[in-house]
Amino acid sequence: MDETYIKVKGSWKFLYHAVDKAGNMIDFLFRAKREKAAARRFFDKAIAKNGVPETVTIDKSGSNLVALHAVNTERETLIKVRQLKYFNNVAEQDHRAIKRRTRPTLGFKDFDCARVILSGIEVMHMIKKGQLKDFGKIPLSAAQQFYSLTS
């Protein structure tokens, strides 16, 4: 699990991002603040959608650590927390898709617009990585899969 910075209206906002060992995206969440409440919401959302992980690797962010400890206090089986810089490289590398699309821009003008655009970029990245497969008779291209989700 990691977060990256995205500029909206001249200030930095945070895109929380989780991937598994294989590099497949688990979940993402765009928030205005990097704090315990935002990290907690992200962990609750990811666990509700994908189940409880055995281990979570994070960077040295204090808010992520506090949020995971809060999640662990409500659980019987604890989630192991690893705070190692180099084990988080899979998540760091997955940020490239977002950064490649947003770096040439001057930033977003509206938080909600940024949230929608970033969600589209993340979904398209998942399709390109093969995480969302269309099981129809005729194989669809990545763009056709994306358009089929929007209609």
Protein Blocks (a to p, Z undefined) as FASTA:
>chain_A
ZZddddeehiacdddddddfkopafbdcddfbdcfklmmmmmmmmmmmnopafbdcddfb
fklmmmmmmmmmmpmbdcdddddfklmmmmmmmmmmmmmmmmmpgbjfbfklmmmmmmmm
mmmmmmmnopaccfbfbdcdfklmmmmmmZZ
